[in-house]
Amino acid sequence: MQIEGIELRNYRLFREARFEGLSQMSVIVGANGSGKSTLFDVLSFLKESLTQNVAQAVARRGGFGELVSRGEKGSIGIVIKFRESGGRLATYSLDIANDQGRPVVEREILKFRRGSTGQPWHFVDYSRGKGTAITNEALYGQEGAEAEREERVLDDPSGLAIKGLGQFKEFKVVSEFRSLIENWQISDFHIGDARPSSETGYAEHLSSRGENVAQVAQYLFENQRESFNRVLEAMRRRVPGISRVEAKPTEDGRLVLRFQDGSFKDPFIARYVSDGTIKMFAYLVLLYDPKPHPLLAVEEPENQLYPELLYELVEEFRDYARRGGQVLVSTHSPDFLNGARLDEIYWLVKKDGFSTVRRASESELLKNLVAEGDLPGALWKQGLFEGASPR
């Protein structure tokens, strides 16, 4: 399943914004305060709304008044357009209203269009905990088939219908979309969390903050040796001198990462190696995961890394996307942007307090300059991404 578009209404800086034609890998650039972090927060908000409820997700962001665009009194709207496993384009829309101080789901719809014509089937259509869901989903698209709907009531008007309905096998489309959101990885990697030793245990996937990197490294070494060897080989290429990485158990039942530098007899534990070494290793553990997340979102991966490594890191992200995990990256680095294609780049422009979205591949100037051999990062640094200058 691939997200092809995101539409936002009254969500902080995005009074009205559209990200259209998203590919397997998309790179977002923009000046400070233009909304890159806000876009990533939208993804986190949806995931929290699903795993908890809308009211709690709103509360974590300071309440409805802090989340809604400044000066707006209407509802907050989020629309996700995605290609489901059967290849059909689906639309999920969520409107959130403020009901006497409590956020509620004003409207929640999951729908498909039947071919190029005809009215779409609303697989889910709910408002404030009440609504209907289609029960004969298997007949969707068949000639003459009519939707059969069943009414169900949720316990919580701030809960998402896809959360409850997605547990039942008869709602296959709903279940797929719920699983898509549940397995999003919005990376918030912190060097400080990755350095300390961690409790021994089982961890297949790197967490959003990276504190379980030693556990995941140990899991890959013991159960996915091919993937671990690819991580180690990539480390050798990216970080001069590194010949071995291991997750070593301690006497008190903890794991520590140890990095062997060929120039020294004894390995260094994680707290004594550079930030860039730790971060590169964590990213490689994430990107060589045998089971890619359906969506991986990473903010400013260039921090603590040498500029010369960034072009290759773009290729690592792109390879991850080729293996089935859609990638969304924000950056402030011209070096990172130099590795991206124009059709992968979007930039944010903030004007009068609100941000809009532009696509690099729609700029004739940028297309012509890149065709002549210029690199996107160099063009951005020169200020040719109008309204998104890094200076």
Secondary structure, 3 states (H helix, E strand, C coil): CEEEEEEEEEECCEEEEEEECCCCEEEEEECCCCCHHHHHHHHHHHHHHHHCCHHHHHHCCCCHHHHECCCCCCCEEEEEEEECCCCCEEEEEEEEEEECCEEEEEEEEEEECCCCCCCCEEEEEEECCEEEEECCHHHCCCCCCCCCEEEEECCCCCCCHHHHHCCCCCCHHHHHHHHHHHCCEEECCCHHHHCCCEECCCCCCCCCCCCCHHHHHHHHHHHCHHHHHHHHHHHHHHCCCEEEEEEEECCCCEEEEEEEECCCCCCEEHHHCCHHHHHHHHHHHHHCCCCCCCEEEEECCCCCCCHHHHHHHHHHHHHHHHCCCEEEEECCCHHHHCCCCHHHEEEEEEECCEEEEEEHHHCHHHHHHHHCCCCHHHHHHCCCCCCCCCC
